[in-house]
Amino acid sequence: MIHVNSGSWQRLRMLVENLDTSATGSDASGNMTIHDTSQNAYNFFIRDAAPSADLLTFKSIDYSTFDPNWDSASVSNKVRVRSFLDEDLAEASGVTHGSQSTLDPAERVPDDKRFSIEASISQALNNDVANKISDIFFISNAIGAPEMQYSLRYPDLDRLADKYFNRLEDKVDFKNYFDFFKWFDTNFSGMIEQMIPTTTEFLGVNFVIESHML
């Protein structure tokens, strides 16, 4: 991004990402092309380099991104321990000390027996947007700032949306995605319903239409 008063208005001018990791060097003629993945298509053309030479090197960087479904309750650990033989561990975990073989019939079980397979057109966009945001605190500040309590819009999110969608080369292809969903629903929904337990309420394969996070 350009953050100086040069008439650019902080517009994304170029985004050079060598997505083809196998193309790291010049060809036999000493030429190489590095593509600009923004809408402007200002590609880099390297000429008269050493033939068949390695011009780029890759560095592996490990990083993590926050879950775009951060506002949806989810639990990855489905095992609930009811008792421990170790007294200190049982007290710290809030469970029974000793051996327990029966459960209280009046205990409320929070399990949801509904099961559905949902295809969301915005899921891929949300995952990519989350990959561009450094941490969840940006969303927290953009939405939860005190001055935003009575605001009709969120300016920080509007600016992020402008910068993000400016890097896309074309519109999202909804038709191919929906065609794949129809094919999957027709061929696999009956098979999945036969595989799940009878105590599970199968809600089918659903195409979810929802807004993306921006």
ChimeraX commands (.cxc) that place a marker at each C-alpha (Angstrom):
marker #1 position 0.00,0.00,0.00 radius 0.5
marker #1 position 1.09,3.57,-0.64 radius 0.5
marker #1 position 0.58,5.83,2.38 radius 0.5
marker #1 position 1.96,9.13,1.03 radius 0.5
marker #1 position 0.24,12.06,-0.64 radius 0.5
marker #1 position 1.09,11.08,-4.21 radius 0.5
marker #1 position -2.39,10.87,-5.68 radius 0.5
marker #1 position -2.63,7.13,-5.08 radius 0.5
marker #1 position -5.35,7.35,-2.39 radius 0.5
marker #1 position -3.82,4.28,-0.72 radius 0.5
marker #1 position -4.82,2.19,-3.71 radius 0.5
marker #1 position -3.26,-1.21,-4.18 radius 0.5
marker #1 position -1.00,-0.68,-7.19 radius 0.5
marker #1 position 0.72,-4.03,-7.35 radius 0.5
marker #1 position 0.67,-7.39,-5.58 radius 0.5
marker #1 position 3.44,-9.68,-6.73 radius 0.5
marker #1 position 3.11,-13.22,-5.43 radius 0.5
marker #1 position 4.98,-16.05,-7.08 radius 0.5
marker #1 position 2.13,-18.54,-6.73 radius 0.5
marker #1 position 3.83,-21.04,-9.03 radius 0.5
marker #1 position 6.46,-22.33,-6.61 radius 0.5
marker #1 position 7.99,-24.52,-9.31 radius 0.5
marker #1 position 8.97,-21.48,-11.41 radius 0.5
marker #1 position 11.96,-20.14,-9.53 radius 0.5
marker #1 position 14.36,-19.52,-12.37 radius 0.5
marker #1 position 14.78,-18.30,-15.90 radius 0.5
marker #1 position 14.10,-20.37,-18.97 radius 0.5
marker #1 position 16.62,-21.40,-21.61 radius 0.5
marker #1 position 16.48,-17.90,-23.13 radius 0.5
marker #1 position 17.13,-16.15,-19.82 radius 0.5
marker #1 position 13.57,-14.87,-19.45 radius 0.5
marker #1 position 11.16,-15.07,-16.53 radius 0.5
marker #1 position 7.71,-13.64,-15.76 radius 0.5
marker #1 position 6.41,-12.88,-12.27 radius 0.5
marker #1 position 2.69,-12.14,-12.31 radius 0.5
marker #1 position 0.95,-9.27,-10.56 radius 0.5
marker #1 position -2.14,-10.81,-8.92 radius 0.5
marker #1 position -3.96,-7.49,-8.48 radius 0.5
marker #1 position -6.45,-6.13,-10.98 radius 0.5
marker #1 position -3.82,-3.90,-12.57 radius 0.5
marker #1 position -1.79,-6.82,-14.01 radius 0.5
marker #1 position 1.56,-5.02,-13.80 radius 0.5
marker #1 position 3.63,-8.14,-14.40 radius 0.5
marker #1 position 7.39,-8.31,-13.93 radius 0.5
marker #1 position 9.29,-9.39,-17.03 radius 0.5
marker #1 position 12.91,-10.43,-16.50 radius 0.5
marker #1 position 15.04,-10.42,-19.65 radius 0.5
marker #1 position 18.63,-11.36,-20.52 radius 0.5
marker #1 position 19.28,-13.21,-17.28 radius 0.5
marker #1 position 21.53,-16.23,-17.09 radius 0.5
marker #1 position 19.89,-19.13,-18.95 radius 0.5
marker #1 position 18.23,-21.74,-16.73 radius 0.5
marker #1 position 19.44,-19.99,-13.59 radius 0.5
marker #1 position 17.80,-19.88,-10.16 radius 0.5
marker #1 position 16.59,-16.31,-9.67 radius 0.5
marker #1 position 14.26,-16.78,-6.70 radius 0.5
marker #1 position 14.65,-18.53,-3.39 radius 0.5
marker #1 position 11.83,-19.43,-1.03 radius 0.5
marker #1 position 11.82,-19.05,2.72 radius 0.5
marker #1 position 9.39,-21.06,4.82 radius 0.5
marker #1 position 7.52,-18.97,7.39 radius 0.5
marker #1 position 5.12,-20.60,9.85 radius 0.5
marker #1 position 2.16,-18.48,10.88 radius 0.5
marker #1 position -1.37,-18.96,12.13 radius 0.5
marker #1 position -4.67,-17.28,11.32 radius 0.5
marker #1 position -7.77,-16.87,13.42 radius 0.5
marker #1 position -10.89,-18.86,12.67 radius 0.5
marker #1 position -13.30,-16.81,10.51 radius 0.5
marker #1 position -16.15,-18.51,12.40 radius 0.5
marker #1 position -14.94,-16.99,15.66 radius 0.5
marker #1 position -18.47,-15.93,16.61 radius 0.5
marker #1 position -19.87,-19.48,16.35 radius 0.5
marker #1 position -19.67,-21.74,19.37 radius 0.5
marker #1 position -17.72,-24.92,18.70 radius 0.5
marker #1 position -16.03,-27.60,20.77 radius 0.5
marker #1 position -13.34,-29.83,19.34 radius 0.5
marker #1 position -13.04,-32.08,22.40 radius 0.5
marker #1 position -16.11,-34.33,22.50 radius 0.5
marker #1 position -14.93,-36.40,25.50 radius 0.5
marker #1 position -16.27,-35.38,28.91 radius 0.5
marker #1 position -14.39,-36.95,31.80 radius 0.5
marker #1 position -16.70,-37.66,34.75 radius 0.5
marker #1 position -14.22,-38.71,37.43 radius 0.5
marker #1 position -10.53,-38.99,38.29 radius 0.5
marker #1 position -8.81,-41.29,40.74 radius 0.5
marker #1 position -6.41,-38.47,41.57 radius 0.5
marker #1 position -8.10,-36.21,44.12 radius 0.5
marker #1 position -6.24,-33.02,43.17 radius 0.5
marker #1 position -6.91,-33.54,39.47 radius 0.5
marker #1 position -10.59,-34.24,40.14 radius 0.5
marker #1 position -10.92,-31.08,42.22 radius 0.5
marker #1 position -9.15,-28.97,39.60 radius 0.5
marker #1 position -11.38,-30.35,36.84 radius 0.5
marker #1 position -14.61,-30.05,38.82 radius 0.5
marker #1 position -15.49,-33.75,38.54 radius 0.5
marker #1 position -16.05,-36.64,40.91 radius 0.5
marker #1 position -13.15,-38.17,42.82 radius 0.5
marker #1 position -13.01,-41.94,42.51 radius 0.5
marker #1 position -14.60,-44.46,40.20 radius 0.5
marker #1 position -17.96,-43.53,38.68 radius 0.5
marker #1 position -19.97,-46.03,36.66 radius 0.5
marker #1 position -23.40,-44.36,36.45 radius 0.5
marker #1 position -24.60,-40.94,35.36 radius 0.5
marker #1 position -27.19,-38.72,36.97 radius 0.5
marker #1 position -30.38,-39.12,34.86 radius 0.5
marker #1 position -31.35,-35.54,35.71 radius 0.5
marker #1 position -28.13,-34.17,34.27 radius 0.5
marker #1 position -28.66,-31.92,31.28 radius 0.5
marker #1 position -26.79,-33.13,28.19 radius 0.5
marker #1 position -25.78,-30.25,25.87 radius 0.5
marker #1 position -25.21,-32.48,22.84 radius 0.5
marker #1 position -26.94,-31.44,19.62 radius 0.5
marker #1 position -28.07,-34.49,17.64 radius 0.5
marker #1 position -28.76,-32.53,14.48 radius 0.5
marker #1 position -26.39,-33.12,11.58 radius 0.5
marker #1 position -26.17,-31.27,8.29 radius 0.5
marker #1 position -23.66,-30.64,5.54 radius 0.5
marker #1 position -23.62,-27.00,4.50 radius 0.5
marker #1 position -21.93,-25.47,1.48 radius 0.5
marker #1 position -21.29,-21.77,1.96 radius 0.5
marker #1 position -20.35,-19.58,-0.98 radius 0.5
marker #1 position -18.66,-17.11,1.35 radius 0.5
marker #1 position -16.52,-19.60,3.28 radius 0.5
marker #1 position -13.59,-19.41,0.87 radius 0.5
marker #1 position -13.74,-15.60,0.95 radius 0.5
marker #1 position -13.85,-15.56,4.75 radius 0.5
marker #1 position -10.84,-17.86,4.99 radius 0.5
marker #1 position -8.87,-15.67,2.61 radius 0.5
marker #1 position -9.87,-12.47,4.41 radius 0.5
marker #1 position -8.83,-14.01,7.74 radius 0.5
marker #1 position -5.49,-14.83,6.17 radius 0.5
marker #1 position -4.97,-11.14,5.38 radius 0.5
marker #1 position -5.77,-9.89,8.89 radius 0.5
marker #1 position -3.01,-10.04,11.47 radius 0.5
marker #1 position -5.17,-10.90,14.49 radius 0.5
marker #1 position -8.67,-10.80,15.92 radius 0.5
marker #1 position -7.93,-7.50,17.68 radius 0.5
marker #1 position -8.37,-5.66,14.38 radius 0.5
marker #1 position -11.98,-6.84,14.19 radius 0.5
marker #1 position -12.45,-6.11,17.88 radius 0.5
marker #1 position -11.23,-2.53,17.49 radius 0.5
marker #1 position -13.07,-1.93,14.22 radius 0.5
marker #1 position -16.42,-3.01,15.65 radius 0.5
marker #1 position -16.08,-2.66,19.41 radius 0.5
marker #1 position -14.58,0.81,19.67 radius 0.5
marker #1 position -16.76,3.08,21.88 radius 0.5
marker #1 position -17.30,5.62,19.11 radius 0.5
marker #1 position -18.74,2.84,16.90 radius 0.5
marker #1 position -21.67,2.15,19.24 radius 0.5
marker #1 position -24.09,4.38,17.32 radius 0.5
marker #1 position -22.30,4.41,13.99 radius 0.5
marker #1 position -24.23,3.38,10.89 radius 0.5
marker #1 position -21.11,1.89,9.28 radius 0.5
marker #1 position -17.69,0.66,10.32 radius 0.5
marker #1 position -15.06,2.79,8.50 radius 0.5
marker #1 position -12.15,0.43,9.22 radius 0.5
marker #1 position -14.04,-2.52,7.73 radius 0.5
marker #1 position -15.04,-0.43,4.71 radius 0.5
marker #1 position -11.39,0.45,4.05 radius 0.5
marker #1 position -10.36,-3.17,4.48 radius 0.5
marker #1 position -13.05,-4.30,2.03 radius 0.5
marker #1 position -11.91,-1.75,-0.56 radius 0.5
marker #1 position -8.30,-2.90,-0.32 radius 0.5
marker #1 position -9.17,-6.59,-0.31 radius 0.5
marker #1 position -11.52,-6.67,-3.29 radius 0.5
marker #1 position -9.20,-4.45,-5.31 radius 0.5
marker #1 position -6.71,-7.33,-5.40 radius 0.5
marker #1 position -9.18,-9.79,-6.95 radius 0.5
marker #1 position -8.85,-10.23,-10.69 radius 0.5
marker #1 position -12.46,-11.17,-11.42 radius 0.5
marker #1 position -15.86,-11.71,-9.84 radius 0.5
marker #1 position -16.54,-14.78,-7.73 radius 0.5
marker #1 position -17.81,-17.64,-9.90 radius 0.5
marker #1 position -21.10,-18.62,-8.28 radius 0.5
marker #1 position -22.41,-20.82,-11.08 radius 0.5
marker #1 position -19.66,-23.46,-11.00 radius 0.5
marker #1 position -19.86,-23.61,-7.22 radius 0.5
marker #1 position -23.63,-24.14,-7.31 radius 0.5
marker #1 position -23.31,-26.78,-10.05 radius 0.5
marker #1 position -20.87,-28.71,-7.86 radius 0.5
marker #1 position -23.27,-28.44,-4.92 radius 0.5
marker #1 position -26.15,-29.88,-6.96 radius 0.5
marker #1 position -23.95,-32.76,-8.12 radius 0.5
marker #1 position -22.83,-33.52,-4.56 radius 0.5
marker #1 position -26.38,-33.31,-3.17 radius 0.5
marker #1 position -27.78,-35.60,-5.86 radius 0.5
marker #1 position -25.10,-38.29,-5.56 radius 0.5
marker #1 position -24.13,-38.33,-1.88 radius 0.5
marker #1 position -26.97,-37.08,0.33 radius 0.5
marker #1 position -28.78,-40.44,0.32 radius 0.5
marker #1 position -25.56,-42.33,1.02 radius 0.5
marker #1 position -24.68,-40.06,3.95 radius 0.5
marker #1 position -28.15,-40.44,5.46 radius 0.5
marker #1 position -27.74,-44.23,5.50 radius 0.5
marker #1 position -24.34,-44.03,7.22 radius 0.5
marker #1 position -25.24,-41.83,10.20 radius 0.5
marker #1 position -26.77,-43.26,13.43 radius 0.5
marker #1 position -30.55,-43.48,13.67 radius 0.5
marker #1 position -30.52,-41.22,16.73 radius 0.5
marker #1 position -29.11,-38.39,14.63 radius 0.5
marker #1 position -31.47,-35.98,12.93 radius 0.5
marker #1 position -30.12,-35.51,9.42 radius 0.5
marker #1 position -31.01,-32.08,8.03 radius 0.5
marker #1 position -29.67,-32.79,4.57 radius 0.5
marker #1 position -27.12,-31.09,2.34 radius 0.5
marker #1 position -27.87,-27.37,2.28 radius 0.5
marker #1 position -26.63,-24.49,0.18 radius 0.5
marker #1 position -26.13,-21.55,2.55 radius 0.5
marker #1 position -26.46,-18.01,1.25 radius 0.5
marker #1 position -24.84,-15.60,3.68 radius 0.5
marker #1 position -22.81,-12.43,3.62 radius 0.5
marker #1 position -19.04,-12.54,3.94 radius 0.5
marker #1 position -17.26,-11.08,6.95 radius 0.5
marker #1 position -16.60,-7.74,5.26 radius 0.5
marker link #1:1,2 radius 0.2
marker link #1:2,3 radius 0.2
marker link #1:3,4 radius 0.2
marker link #1:4,5 radius 0.2
marker link #1:5,6 radius 0.2
marker link #1:6,7 radius 0.2
marker link #1:7,8 radius 0.2
marker link #1:8,9 radius 0.2
marker link #1:9,10 radius 0.2
marker link #1:10,11 radius 0.2
marker link #1:11,12 radius 0.2
marker link #1:12,13 radius 0.2
marker link #1:13,14 radius 0.2
marker link #1:14,15 radius 0.2
marker link #1:15,16 radius 0.2
marker link #1:16,17 radius 0.2
marker link #1:17,18 radius 0.2
marker link #1:18,19 radius 0.2
marker link #1:19,20 radius 0.2
marker link #1:20,21 radius 0.2
marker link #1:21,22 radius 0.2
marker link #1:22,23 radius 0.2
marker link #1:23,24 radius 0.2
marker link #1:24,25 radius 0.2
marker link #1:25,26 radius 0.2
marker link #1:26,27 radius 0.2
marker link #1:27,28 radius 0.2
marker link #1:28,29 radius 0.2
marker link #1:29,30 radius 0.2
marker link #1:30,31 radius 0.2
marker link #1:31,32 radius 0.2
marker link #1:32,33 radius 0.2
marker link #1:33,34 radius 0.2
marker link #1:34,35 radius 0.2
marker link #1:35,36 radius 0.2
marker link #1:36,37 radius 0.2
marker link #1:37,38 radius 0.2
marker link #1:38,39 radius 0.2
marker link #1:39,40 radius 0.2
marker link #1:40,41 radius 0.2
marker link #1:41,42 radius 0.2
marker link #1:42,43 radius 0.2
marker link #1:43,44 radius 0.2
marker link #1:44,45 radius 0.2
marker link #1:45,46 radius 0.2
marker link #1:46,47 radius 0.2
marker link #1:47,48 radius 0.2
marker link #1:48,49 radius 0.2
marker link #1:49,50 radius 0.2
marker link #1:50,51 radius 0.2
marker link #1:51,52 radius 0.2
marker link #1:52,53 radius 0.2
marker link #1:53,54 radius 0.2
marker link #1:54,55 radius 0.2
marker link #1:55,56 radius 0.2
marker link #1:56,57 radius 0.2
marker link #1:57,58 radius 0.2
marker link #1:58,59 radius 0.2
marker link #1:59,60 radius 0.2
marker link #1:60,61 radius 0.2
marker link #1:61,62 radius 0.2
marker link #1:62,63 radius 0.2
marker link #1:63,64 radius 0.2
marker link #1:64,65 radius 0.2
marker link #1:65,66 radius 0.2
marker link #1:66,67 radius 0.2
marker link #1:67,68 radius 0.2
marker link #1:68,69 radius 0.2
marker link #1:69,70 radius 0.2
marker link #1:70,71 radius 0.2
marker link #1:71,72 radius 0.2
marker link #1:72,73 radius 0.2
marker link #1:73,74 radius 0.2
marker link #1:74,75 radius 0.2
marker link #1:75,76 radius 0.2
marker link #1:76,77 radius 0.2
marker link #1:77,78 radius 0.2
marker link #1:78,79 radius 0.2
marker link #1:79,80 radius 0.2
marker link #1:80,81 radius 0.2
marker link #1:81,82 radius 0.2
marker link #1:82,83 radius 0.2
marker link #1:83,84 radius 0.2
marker link #1:84,85 radius 0.2
marker link #1:85,86 radius 0.2
marker link #1:86,87 radius 0.2
marker link #1:87,88 radius 0.2
marker link #1:88,89 radius 0.2
marker link #1:89,90 radius 0.2
marker link #1:90,91 radius 0.2
marker link #1:91,92 radius 0.2
marker link #1:92,93 radius 0.2
marker link #1:93,94 radius 0.2
marker link #1:94,95 radius 0.2
marker link #1:95,96 radius 0.2
marker link #1:96,97 radius 0.2
marker link #1:97,98 radius 0.2
marker link #1:98,99 radius 0.2
marker link #1:99,100 radius 0.2
marker link #1:100,101 radius 0.2
marker link #1:101,102 radius 0.2
marker link #1:102,103 radius 0.2
marker link #1:103,104 radius 0.2
marker link #1:104,105 radius 0.2
marker link #1:105,106 radius 0.2
marker link #1:106,107 radius 0.2
marker link #1:107,108 radius 0.2
marker link #1:108,109 radius 0.2
marker link #1:109,110 radius 0.2
marker link #1:110,111 radius 0.2
marker link #1:111,112 radius 0.2
marker link #1:112,113 radius 0.2
marker link #1:113,114 radius 0.2
marker link #1:114,115 radius 0.2
marker link #1:115,116 radius 0.2
marker link #1:116,117 radius 0.2
marker link #1:117,118 radius 0.2
marker link #1:118,119 radius 0.2
marker link #1:119,120 radius 0.2
marker link #1:120,121 radius 0.2
marker link #1:121,122 radius 0.2
marker link #1:122,123 radius 0.2
marker link #1:123,124 radius 0.2
marker link #1:124,125 radius 0.2
marker link #1:125,126 radius 0.2
marker link #1:126,127 radius 0.2
marker link #1:127,128 radius 0.2
marker link #1:128,129 radius 0.2
marker link #1:129,130 radius 0.2
marker link #1:130,131 radius 0.2
marker link #1:131,132 radius 0.2
marker link #1:132,133 radius 0.2
marker link #1:133,134 radius 0.2
marker link #1:134,135 radius 0.2
marker link #1:135,136 radius 0.2
marker link #1:136,137 radius 0.2
marker link #1:137,138 radius 0.2
marker link #1:138,139 radius 0.2
marker link #1:139,140 radius 0.2
marker link #1:140,141 radius 0.2
marker link #1:141,142 radius 0.2
marker link #1:142,143 radius 0.2
marker link #1:143,144 radius 0.2
marker link #1:144,145 radius 0.2
marker link #1:145,146 radius 0.2
marker link #1:146,147 radius 0.2
marker link #1:147,148 radius 0.2
marker link #1:148,149 radius 0.2
marker link #1:149,150 radius 0.2
marker link #1:150,151 radius 0.2
marker link #1:151,152 radius 0.2
marker link #1:152,153 radius 0.2
marker link #1:153,154 radius 0.2
marker link #1:154,155 radius 0.2
marker link #1:155,156 radius 0.2
marker link #1:156,157 radius 0.2
marker link #1:157,158 radius 0.2
marker link #1:158,159 radius 0.2
marker link #1:159,160 radius 0.2
marker link #1:160,161 radius 0.2
marker link #1:161,162 radius 0.2
marker link #1:162,163 radius 0.2
marker link #1:163,164 radius 0.2
marker link #1:164,165 radius 0.2
marker link #1:165,166 radius 0.2
marker link #1:166,167 radius 0.2
marker link #1:167,168 radius 0.2
marker link #1:168,169 radius 0.2
marker link #1:169,170 radius 0.2
marker link #1:170,171 radius 0.2
marker link #1:171,172 radius 0.2
marker link #1:172,173 radius 0.2
marker link #1:173,174 radius 0.2
marker link #1:174,175 radius 0.2
marker link #1:175,176 radius 0.2
marker link #1:176,177 radius 0.2
marker link #1:177,178 radius 0.2
marker link #1:178,179 radius 0.2
marker link #1:179,180 radius 0.2
marker link #1:180,181 radius 0.2
marker link #1:181,182 radius 0.2
marker link #1:182,183 radius 0.2
marker link #1:183,184 radius 0.2
marker link #1:184,185 radius 0.2
marker link #1:185,186 radius 0.2
marker link #1:186,187 radius 0.2
marker link #1:187,188 radius 0.2
marker link #1:188,189 radius 0.2
marker link #1:189,190 radius 0.2
marker link #1:190,191 radius 0.2
marker link #1:191,192 radius 0.2
marker link #1:192,193 radius 0.2
marker link #1:193,194 radius 0.2
marker link #1:194,195 radius 0.2
marker link #1:195,196 radius 0.2
marker link #1:196,197 radius 0.2
marker link #1:197,198 radius 0.2
marker link #1:198,199 radius 0.2
marker link #1:199,200 radius 0.2
marker link #1:200,201 radius 0.2
marker link #1:201,202 radius 0.2
marker link #1:202,203 radius 0.2
marker link #1:203,204 radius 0.2
marker link #1:204,205 radius 0.2
marker link #1:205,206 radius 0.2
marker link #1:206,207 radius 0.2
marker link #1:207,208 radius 0.2
marker link #1:208,209 radius 0.2
marker link #1:209,210 radius 0.2
marker link #1:210,211 radius 0.2
marker link #1:211,212 radius 0.2
marker link #1:212,213 radius 0.2
marker link #1:213,214 radius 0.2
view
